[in-house]
Amino acid sequence: MSTNDNRAKNVLYYGAEEPCPDQVELHAGPLDMVFEAGDLRWIRLGDHEIARRIYVAVRDRNWDTLANRISNPSIRTGPNRFEIRYDVENREREIDFRWVAHIVGDESGTITFSMRGTAHTAFLKNRIGFCLLHPIKECAGRACRITRQDGAIESGQFPLDISPHQPFLDFQGIAYSVDADTSVQLSFEGDMFEMEDQRNWTDASFKTYCTPLRLPYPAPVAAGTVIEQTVRVSIDAARKKTVSVAAPERLCFSFQPEERTPLPALGLGISSEIGELDLSQIELLRGLNLSHLRVDLDLRNGFRPLLERGIREAGQIGVPLEAALFLPAPPSGLKQILKDLADLNPLIIRWLVLNRAEKSTSMQSLRLVHDDLRALFPETPLVSGTNNYFAELNRGRPELELLDGVCYSLNPQVHAFDNDSLVESVEGQRDTVKTAKQFAGGLPIYVTPVTLRPRFNPNVTGPEPETAPGKLPRQVDVRQMSLFGAGWTVGSLKYLAEAGAAGITYYETCGWRGVMERTSGSPRPTRFRSVPGGVFPLFHVLADAGELKGGEFLRSESSAPLSVDGLVLRRDGRTLILLANMRGQHKLVSLGIDPGVRDIRMRVLDETTFERATRDPKGFRSAARQPVEPKAGSVEVTLRPYGVARLDYVLGE
């Protein structure tokens, strides 16, 4: 295959021509891991994941992470050991920081990762140094031992529910037992370290990082400043003979028919990029069988034109509005504003009452509108929480007496931006719903909106850079139009639904943050290479779910969820299964099904059907599906890279 063919396929796979970074498998005694783009990932002892990732982050005054430009890599490997060296530059605007990395893994199962860097300019930073990610599955709820900065050892426990604040402060080491015979030790040098629960931002990990947040930031870094740090991972002697566990050739996916949750109400946001939908777009959106359309109304400014547009588009699509009210400050004239709003007689399924000046909306803000909204719209639920990340809701938990529901937004790219990190994030989304339910007093949880990129930065401490000419806006992700975007949506919907979310608002209707491209095409066609007027692959994921609107989610499990995951829907005996390959290789999946089922049909969304699925979505969806022959209560499905397979059957047929 030519280089041009590979680049074209990469665009279909994940939106960009560039290949994914190389992954090098490494071994240090009984420990297995992967080296990728300067980071160590998925450090495992047998089938136990010890660390999800170890990396160095340079974060500017607005918490943006600077890209690592790596040069002069040297990788020397042996059967049970390795040594790696490379140079890194972090250069952006006023920041010029350069460092060297040295990583050694030896036969005893010890990994030492060191960095030494020098600031070549003066700048402001929020953080420079190591981060180590602890996996949720292995660590949540697990007892551990913490070594403080003064050498004292204390007992602790990784949080089970999402901790709103740092579980551990000012430490230099963590140790915990894998089983009765094996323990892991993690040590940190060169700075003060603490831990946060990254599930607050949907990362499926606890993160140990340097420079405590209690210290003032942004902090000045003088030119010539030298920063040196070391992270060390080691295991005890009892399990040094453990052999590596080879990845199985066939993955398994199964579900539990008796463990069900209602399918959440699914909606989209109004497009922020186009003014009006055309007839073809309206027809496609009607086919999604949505439950609502979100519109954001800023009561500080003239909200009427946007609300009128929302009423018009919601009526054309055949759904009510989910209306987010952003309260003015000061609240003068608010009563008249609400009366003007009521005069338009909008069909509202729920109000989201929010305040841009507050990270989590206060009771004081709710009281400004509560009585008037109840009087003007007595049957419409009043929901509040945050327009920001779950972290803000978890740290500013709402008072519930005036509420009919709790809301927050999410995206997977607060801390990391590569494909694998986005795949890892879907597991963390589940825990946000489960934790919200712990303090929501039985009220429904609404996740609104879900986007691939942050819509804005709620933690800025200075001006954000303008979009460079020809570049994409910070809110836009090329994976929106790709097969990867469809697979990620499968994972997101699975974990949010199984955790019990009552409603989810995904993306927007149209444009490069939506489910379809505008008729005129992408404004940056060389960077966002979508089909003018076509739908994005993730459109079909939402359309599939819409076919079983009012049905149930069945709890499902993958033997390798970071490679292949899926979801199972059922309504009146009709069963729909979506399997998504999150990797760039073919994957063979053994799929368990209900006993006695014979007539199973399958449709694939991958590189072979991408063209028709995006250009002719109605034809793609109505085309005959291929039969699949079950064997001994299961079927085998081969997924192409980043492909999504849909399987249908009806119980009793």
FIPARO-923357 format. One record per residue (C-alpha): x, z, y. Coordinates in steps of 0.25 Angstrom, whole numbers, always signed. Example, Ala and Ser with C-alpha at 12.3 -4.5 7.8 and 13.67 -1.06 7.14 Angstrom:
// FIPARO-923357
<<+49, +31, -18>>,
<<+55, +29, -4>>,
END
This chain:
// FIPARO-923357
<<+0, +0, +0>>,
<<+5, -4, +14>>,
<<+8, +6, +25>>,
<<-3, +0, +33>>,
<<-13, +2, +21>>,
<<-9, +17, +20>>,
<<-11, +19, +35>>,
<<-24, +13, +34>>,
<<-28, +22, +23>>,
<<-23, +34, +30>>,
<<-33, +31, +41>>,
<<-44, +31, +31>>,
<<-39, +44, +25>>,
<<-36, +52, +37>>,
<<-37, +44, +50>>,
<<-22, +41, +52>>,
<<-12, +31, +47>>,
<<-1, +41, +46>>,
<<+1, +46, +32>>,
<<-1, +61, +29>>,
<<+12, +69, +29>>,
<<+20, +69, +16>>,
<<+18, +81, +7>>,
<<+30, +86, -1>>,
<<+28, +95, -13>>,
<<+37, +107, -14>>,
<<+41, +118, -24>>,
<<+47, +131, -21>>,
<<+48, +138, -35>>,
<<+33, +140, -39>>,
<<+28, +136, -25>>,
<<+22, +123, -22>>,
<<+20, +117, -9>>,
<<+19, +104, +0>>,
<<+28, +101, +12>>,
<<+21, +93, +22>>,
<<+25, +89, +37>>,
<<+34, +101, +38>>,
<<+24, +111, +32>>,
<<+23, +118, +18>>,
<<+9, +117, +13>>,
<<+1, +123, +1>>,
<<+12, +132, -5>>,
<<+7, +136, -19>>,
<<+11, +145, -30>>,
<<+4, +139, -42>>,
<<-10, +138, -38>>,
<<-9, +148, -27>>,
<<-8, +143, -13>>,
<<+2, +152, -5>>,
<<+3, +145, +8>>,
<<-5, +133, +13>>,
<<+5, +129, +24>>,
<<+17, +134, +31>>,
<<+21, +126, +44>>,
<<+26, +128, +58>>,
<<+17, +126, +70>>,
<<+20, +124, +85>>,
<<+7, +126, +93>>,
<<+6, +124, +108>>,
<<-1, +132, +118>>,
<<-15, +126, +114>>,
<<-12, +129, +99>>,
<<-10, +114, +96>>,
<<+0, +112, +85>>,
<<+11, +103, +88>>,
<<+15, +92, +78>>,
<<+28, +94, +70>>,
<<+37, +82, +71>>,
<<+46, +84, +58>>,
<<+59, +77, +57>>,
<<+71, +78, +47>>,
<<+64, +83, +35>>,
<<+72, +87, +23>>,
<<+65, +91, +10>>,
<<+74, +95, -2>>,
<<+66, +99, -15>>,
<<+69, +104, -28>>,
<<+60, +108, -40>>,
<<+57, +122, -35>>,
<<+63, +122, -21>>,
<<+64, +114, -8>>,
<<+70, +114, +6>>,
<<+64, +107, +18>>,
<<+70, +105, +33>>,
<<+64, +97, +44>>,
<<+64, +97, +59>>,
<<+51, +98, +68>>,
<<+48, +95, +83>>,
<<+35, +100, +90>>,
<<+35, +92, +103>>,
<<+22, +91, +111>>,
<<+21, +91, +126>>,
<<+30, +103, +131>>,
<<+33, +108, +117>>,
<<+46, +104, +110>>,
<<+49, +113, +98>>,
<<+58, +109, +87>>,
<<+61, +116, +74>>,
<<+67, +115, +60>>,
<<+60, +119, +47>>,
<<+67, +124, +34>>,
<<+59, +126, +22>>,
<<+64, +131, +8>>,
<<+57, +134, -5>>,
<<+65, +140, -16>>,
<<+63, +142, -31>>,
<<+58, +156, -29>>,
<<+46, +152, -22>>,
<<+51, +155, -8>>,
<<+48, +146, +4>>,
<<+55, +148, +17>>,
<<+50, +140, +29>>,
<<+59, +141, +42>>,
<<+58, +135, +55>>,
<<+67, +135, +68>>,
<<+63, +129, +81>>,
<<+67, +127, +95>>,
<<+59, +125, +108>>,
<<+65, +113, +115>>,
<<+55, +115, +127>>,
<<+47, +127, +133>>,
<<+33, +127, +129>>,
<<+21, +136, +126>>,
<<+17, +138, +112>>,
<<+6, +146, +104>>,
<<+14, +146, +91>>,
<<+27, +141, +84>>,
<<+30, +144, +70>>,
<<+26, +145, +56>>,
<<+11, +146, +50>>,
<<+8, +149, +36>>,
<<-6, +146, +30>>,
<<-11, +155, +19>>,
<<-22, +148, +11>>,
<<-36, +154, +11>>,
<<-39, +152, -4>>,
<<-27, +160, -8>>,
<<-27, +170, +3>>,
<<-40, +174, +9>>,
<<-43, +188, +5>>,
<<-30, +190, -2>>,
<<-22, +203, +0>>,
<<-8, +202, +6>>,
<<+3, +210, +11>>,
<<+8, +208, +26>>,
<<+22, +211, +31>>,
<<+22, +215, +45>>,
<<+32, +211, +55>>,
<<+38, +225, +54>>,
<<+39, +223, +39>>,
<<+27, +232, +35>>,
<<+18, +227, +24>>,
<<+3, +228, +25>>,
<<-8, +224, +15>>,
<<-18, +213, +20>>,
<<-28, +203, +16>>,
<<-30, +189, +20>>,
<<-44, +188, +26>>,
<<-56, +183, +17>>,
<<-65, +179, +28>>,
<<-59, +172, +40>>,
<<-52, +182, +49>>,
<<-54, +180, +64>>,
<<-41, +186, +67>>,
<<-27, +187, +61>>,
<<-27, +194, +48>>,
<<-12, +198, +49>>,
<<-3, +200, +61>>,
<<+12, +201, +63>>,
<<+17, +199, +49>>,
<<+29, +193, +43>>,
<<+25, +192, +28>>,
<<+12, +191, +19>>,
<<+12, +193, +4>>,
<<+1, +192, -6>>,
<<-1, +191, -21>>,
<<-5, +178, -28>>,
<<-8, +186, -41>>,
<<-3, +198, -48>>,
<<+11, +193, -50>>,
<<+13, +184, -38>>,
<<+14, +186, -23>>,
<<+17, +178, -11>>,
<<+26, +182, +1>>,
<<+25, +175, +15>>,
<<+35, +179, +26>>,
<<+37, +175, +41>>,
<<+48, +176, +50>>,
<<+51, +172, +65>>,
<<+39, +176, +72>>,
<<+27, +186, +71>>,
<<+16, +180, +61>>,
<<+1, +183, +59>>,
<<-10, +176, +52>>,
<<-23, +170, +55>>,
<<-35, +165, +47>>,
<<-35, +150, +49>>,
<<-49, +149, +43>>,
<<-53, +152, +57>>,
<<-50, +138, +60>>,
<<-53, +133, +46>>,
<<-39, +132, +41>>,
<<-40, +137, +27>>,
<<-28, +147, +28>>,
<<-23, +160, +35>>,
<<-11, +156, +44>>,
<<+1, +165, +46>>,
<<+7, +161, +59>>,
<<+18, +165, +69>>,
<<+16, +171, +83>>,
<<+4, +181, +84>>,
<<-8, +176, +92>>,
<<-8, +190, +99>>,
<<+5, +185, +107>>,
<<+2, +177, +120>>,
<<+1, +162, +118>>,
<<+5, +151, +122>>,
<<+19, +157, +122>>,
<<+31, +151, +129>>,
<<+42, +145, +121>>,
<<+55, +143, +129>>,
<<+64, +131, +127>>,
<<+75, +135, +116>>,
<<+66, +145, +109>>,
<<+69, +145, +94>>,
<<+58, +149, +84>>,
<<+62, +152, +70>>,
<<+52, +156, +58>>,
<<+52, +157, +43>>,
<<+41, +158, +33>>,
<<+44, +162, +19>>,
<<+35, +161, +6>>,
<<+39, +167, -7>>,
<<+32, +172, -20>>,
<<+36, +184, -29>>,
<<+44, +182, -41>>,
<<+32, +184, -51>>,
<<+27, +169, -50>>,
<<+40, +161, -48>>,
<<+38, +154, -61>>,
<<+24, +148, -57>>,
<<+24, +133, -59>>,
<<+18, +123, -49>>,
<<+3, +120, -51>>,
<<+1, +105, -51>>,
<<-10, +99, -44>>,
<<-21, +94, -53>>,
<<-23, +79, -54>>,
<<-39, +81, -54>>,
<<-46, +90, -44>>,
<<-59, +97, -47>>,
<<-71, +98, -38>>,
<<-83, +107, -42>>,
<<-95, +113, -36>>,
<<-105, +125, -39>>,
<<-119, +121, -39>>,
<<-124, +135, -38>>,
<<-116, +138, -25>>,
<<-123, +131, -14>>,
<<-124, +132, +1>>,
<<-134, +124, +10>>,
<<-128, +111, +16>>,
<<-125, +114, +31>>,
<<-132, +107, +42>>,
<<-122, +96, +46>>,
<<-121, +89, +60>>,
<<-112, +82, +69>>,
<<-108, +83, +84>>,
<<-112, +74, +95>>,
<<-101, +64, +98>>,
<<-91, +68, +109>>,
<<-86, +53, +109>>,
<<-98, +44, +111>>,
<<-110, +45, +120>>,
<<-121, +40, +111>>,
<<-123, +36, +96>>,
<<-127, +22, +93>>,
<<-138, +19, +83>>,
<<-128, +16, +71>>,
<<-122, +30, +73>>,
<<-135, +37, +74>>,
<<-140, +30, +61>>,
<<-127, +35, +54>>,
<<-128, +49, +60>>,
<<-143, +50, +55>>,
<<-137, +46, +41>>,
<<-129, +59, +41>>,
<<-142, +67, +40>>,
<<-136, +78, +50>>,
<<-142, +91, +54>>,
<<-138, +91, +68>>,
<<-130, +86, +80>>,
<<-121, +95, +88>>,
<<-121, +93, +103>>,
<<-112, +102, +112>>,
<<-119, +106, +126>>,
<<-110, +112, +137>>,
<<-120, +119, +146>>,
<<-109, +120, +157>>,
<<-111, +105, +159>>,
<<-122, +95, +158>>,
<<-126, +96, +144>>,
<<-139, +87, +145>>,
<<-133, +73, +142>>,
<<-126, +78, +130>>,
<<-138, +86, +125>>,
<<-147, +74, +127>>,
<<-137, +65, +119>>,
<<-137, +76, +108>>,
<<-153, +76, +108>>,
<<-153, +61, +107>>,
<<-142, +59, +96>>,
<<-148, +70, +88>>,
<<-162, +64, +88>>,
<<-156, +50, +84>>,
<<-149, +57, +72>>,
<<-160, +65, +69>>,
<<-154, +79, +70>>,
<<-155, +91, +79>>,
<<-144, +96, +89>>,
<<-134, +107, +86>>,
<<-132, +110, +101>>,
<<-119, +118, +106>>,
<<-122, +125, +119>>,
<<-109, +128, +127>>,
<<-113, +139, +137>>,
<<-109, +137, +151>>,
<<-100, +148, +158>>,
<<-105, +153, +167>>,
<<-119, +152, +161>>,
<<-127, +150, +174>>,
<<-139, +141, +173>>,
<<-139, +142, +158>>,
<<-154, +145, +156>>,
<<-157, +132, +164>>,
<<-147, +124, +156>>,
<<-154, +129, +143>>,
<<-168, +125, +148>>,
<<-162, +111, +152>>,
<<-157, +110, +138>>,
<<-171, +114, +132>>,
<<-178, +103, +140>>,
<<-171, +93, +132>>,
<<-178, +98, +120>>,
<<-166, +96, +110>>,
<<-168, +98, +95>>,
<<-157, +109, +92>>,
<<-154, +114, +79>>,
<<-145, +125, +84>>,
<<-138, +129, +97>>,
<<-123, +132, +97>>,
<<-121, +142, +108>>,
<<-106, +141, +112>>,
<<-98, +145, +124>>,
<<-85, +137, +127>>,
<<-79, +149, +134>>,
<<-80, +158, +122>>,
<<-73, +155, +108>>,
<<-85, +162, +101>>,
<<-98, +162, +109>>,
<<-101, +176, +113>>,
<<-115, +184, +113>>,
<<-114, +183, +128>>,
<<-114, +168, +128>>,
<<-125, +168, +118>>,
<<-134, +176, +126>>,
<<-133, +166, +138>>,
<<-142, +156, +130>>,
<<-148, +164, +119>>,
<<-162, +168, +125>>,
<<-164, +154, +132>>,
<<-160, +146, +119>>,
<<-169, +155, +111>>,
<<-181, +152, +121>>,
<<-178, +137, +122>>,
<<-175, +134, +108>>,
<<-181, +146, +100>>,
<<-179, +139, +86>>,
<<-165, +134, +88>>,
<<-154, +143, +82>>,
<<-143, +148, +91>>,
<<-129, +147, +85>>,
<<-116, +152, +91>>,
<<-101, +155, +88>>,
<<-90, +146, +93>>,
<<-87, +131, +96>>,
<<-73, +134, +92>>,
<<-66, +137, +79>>,
<<-71, +147, +69>>,
<<-60, +156, +73>>,
<<-67, +159, +87>>,
<<-80, +162, +79>>,
<<-73, +171, +70>>,
<<-66, +179, +81>>,
<<-78, +179, +90>>,
<<-89, +182, +80>>,
<<-103, +180, +86>>,
<<-113, +190, +88>>,
<<-125, +185, +80>>,
<<-138, +191, +86>>,
<<-141, +179, +94>>,
<<-137, +168, +84>>,
<<-143, +160, +73>>,
<<-129, +154, +69>>,
<<-114, +154, +71>>,
<<-106, +142, +74>>,
<<-91, +137, +75>>,
<<-83, +124, +74>>,
<<-71, +120, +66>>,
<<-61, +110, +64>>,
<<-49, +110, +54>>,
<<-38, +107, +64>>,
<<-35, +119, +72>>,
<<-21, +122, +65>>,
<<-18, +110, +57>>,
<<-21, +95, +57>>,
<<-16, +88, +44>>,
<<-26, +83, +33>>,
<<-22, +94, +23>>,
<<-25, +105, +33>>,
<<-38, +99, +37>>,
<<-42, +99, +22>>,
<<-38, +114, +21>>,
<<-47, +118, +32>>,
<<-60, +115, +26>>,
<<-58, +127, +17>>,
<<-57, +135, +29>>,
<<-70, +130, +35>>,
<<-77, +137, +24>>,
<<-72, +151, +27>>,
<<-76, +149, +42>>,
<<-91, +148, +37>>,
<<-89, +160, +27>>,
<<-83, +169, +38>>,
<<-93, +165, +49>>,
<<-104, +169, +39>>,
<<-98, +183, +37>>,
<<-100, +186, +52>>,
<<-112, +177, +55>>,
<<-123, +186, +50>>,
<<-129, +176, +41>>,
<<-131, +166, +53>>,
<<-128, +151, +49>>,
<<-114, +146, +52>>,
<<-113, +132, +59>>,
<<-99, +125, +60>>,
<<-100, +116, +72>>,
<<-93, +107, +74>>,
<<-83, +103, +63>>,
<<-72, +94, +68>>,
<<-59, +88, +63>>,
<<-52, +92, +76>>,
<<-54, +103, +86>>,
<<-64, +99, +97>>,
<<-56, +107, +107>>,
<<-45, +118, +107>>,
<<-51, +132, +110>>,
<<-37, +138, +111>>,
<<-30, +130, +122>>,
<<-21, +138, +131>>,
<<-18, +126, +140>>,
<<-21, +111, +143>>,
<<-23, +103, +130>>,
<<-15, +89, +130>>,
<<-23, +77, +134>>,
<<-25, +66, +123>>,
<<-14, +57, +123>>,
<<-17, +42, +125>>,
<<-21, +35, +112>>,
<<-22, +48, +105>>,
<<-35, +54, +99>>,
<<-41, +66, +105>>,
<<-38, +80, +100>>,
<<-52, +81, +94>>,
<<-51, +68, +86>>,
<<-45, +68, +72>>,
<<-43, +54, +65>>,
<<-47, +60, +52>>,
<<-62, +60, +57>>,
<<-63, +45, +53>>,
<<-56, +47, +39>>,
<<-58, +50, +25>>,
<<-51, +63, +27>>,
<<-61, +67, +37>>,
<<-72, +65, +27>>,
<<-65, +73, +17>>,
<<-63, +84, +27>>,
<<-78, +84, +30>>,
<<-81, +86, +16>>,
<<-72, +98, +15>>,
<<-77, +104, +28>>,
<<-92, +102, +24>>,
<<-89, +108, +10>>,
<<-83, +121, +15>>,
<<-92, +123, +27>>,
<<-105, +121, +19>>,
<<-101, +129, +7>>,
<<-97, +141, +16>>,
<<-112, +140, +22>>,
<<-111, +133, +35>>,
<<-125, +131, +40>>,
<<-122, +119, +49>>,
<<-109, +110, +52>>,
<<-107, +100, +63>>,
<<-97, +90, +60>>,
<<-89, +81, +69>>,
<<-97, +72, +79>>,
<<-106, +60, +77>>,
<<-98, +49, +82>>,
<<-83, +46, +87>>,
<<-70, +50, +82>>,
<<-75, +65, +80>>,
<<-87, +61, +73>>,
<<-92, +55, +60>>,
<<-92, +40, +65>>,
<<-85, +31, +75>>,
<<-91, +26, +87>>,
<<-95, +12, +87>>,
<<-84, +7, +96>>,
<<-74, +14, +87>>,
<<-63, +24, +90>>,
<<-57, +25, +104>>,
<<-43, +26, +97>>,
<<-44, +16, +86>>,
<<-29, +17, +82>>,
<<-30, +32, +80>>,
<<-44, +34, +76>>,
<<-46, +23, +67>>,
<<-61, +23, +64>>,
<<-71, +12, +61>>,
<<-79, +9, +74>>,
<<-93, +13, +72>>,
<<-90, +18, +58>>,
<<-92, +32, +52>>,
<<-81, +41, +47>>,
<<-80, +45, +33>>,
<<-84, +60, +36>>,
<<-97, +53, +40>>,
<<-100, +51, +25>>,
<<-97, +66, +22>>,
<<-108, +71, +32>>,
<<-117, +60, +27>>,
<<-116, +64, +13>>,
<<-119, +78, +16>>,
<<-131, +74, +25>>,
<<-137, +67, +12>>,
<<-139, +81, +6>>,
<<-143, +88, +19>>,
<<-150, +101, +16>>,
<<-143, +102, +3>>,
<<-133, +112, -2>>,
<<-118, +113, -4>>,
<<-112, +117, -17>>,
<<-99, +125, -18>>,
<<-88, +116, -23>>,
<<-73, +118, -26>>,
<<-61, +109, -27>>,
<<-49, +112, -35>>,
<<-40, +106, -24>>,
<<-48, +107, -11>>,
<<-37, +102, -2>>,
<<-37, +89, -10>>,
<<-51, +87, -14>>,
<<-64, +94, -9>>,
<<-78, +91, -9>>,
<<-93, +96, -7>>,
<<-105, +96, -15>>,
<<-119, +95, -9>>,
<<-133, +96, -17>>,
<<-147, +94, -13>>,
<<-159, +93, -23>>,
<<-149, +90, -34>>,
<<-142, +79, -27>>,
<<-127, +82, -27>>,
<<-117, +76, -18>>,
<<-102, +79, -19>>,
<<-91, +75, -9>>,
<<-76, +75, -14>>,
<<-66, +73, -3>>,
<<-51, +70, -6>>,
<<-43, +76, +5>>,
<<-29, +70, +1>>,
<<-22, +57, +1>>,
<<-22, +55, -14>>,
<<-32, +51, -24>>,
<<-39, +64, -30>>,
<<-46, +65, -44>>,
<<-57, +75, -43>>,
<<-65, +81, -55>>,
<<-79, +84, -49>>,
<<-88, +93, -56>>,
<<-103, +90, -56>>,
<<-116, +95, -61>>,
<<-118, +94, -76>>,
<<-127, +83, -81>>,
<<-125, +74, -69>>,
<<-123, +59, -73>>,
<<-126, +51, -61>>,
<<-115, +53, -50>>,
<<-112, +44, -39>>,
<<-100, +43, -30>>,
<<-96, +37, -17>>,
<<-82, +38, -11>>,
<<-77, +38, +3>>,
<<-62, +34, +3>>,
<<-53, +23, +7>>,
<<-61, +13, -1>>,
<<-74, +16, +6>>,
<<-69, +20, +20>>,
<<-72, +7, +26>>,
<<-87, +6, +22>>,
<<-89, +21, +23>>,
<<-85, +20, +38>>,
<<-90, +6, +42>>,
<<-103, +6, +34>>,
<<-107, +20, +31>>,
<<-121, +17, +27>>,
<<-117, +7, +17>>,
<<-106, +16, +12>>,
<<-116, +27, +10>>,
<<-127, +19, +3>>,
<<-118, +12, -6>>,
<<-119, +14, -21>>,
<<-111, +26, -26>>,
<<-102, +24, -39>>,
<<-106, +32, -52>>,
<<-97, +43, -57>>,
<<-97, +47, -71>>,
<<-97, +62, -74>>,
<<-89, +68, -85>>,
<<-91, +82, -91>>,
<<-97, +87, -78>>,
<<-88, +81, -68>>,
<<-83, +68, -62>>,
<<-70, +63, -58>>,
<<-68, +57, -44>>,
<<-55, +51, -38>>,
<<-54, +52, -23>>,
<<-46, +43, -15>>,
<<-37, +49, -4>>,
<<-46, +56, +6>>,
<<-59, +50, -1>>,
<<-72, +57, -2>>,
<<-81, +55, -14>>,
<<-96, +58, -14>>,
<<-103, +60, -28>>,
<<-118, +61, -29>>,
<<-127, +65, -41>>,
<<-141, +72, -43>>,
<<-143, +83, -52>>,
<<-152, +79, -64>>,
<<-149, +65, -64>>,
END
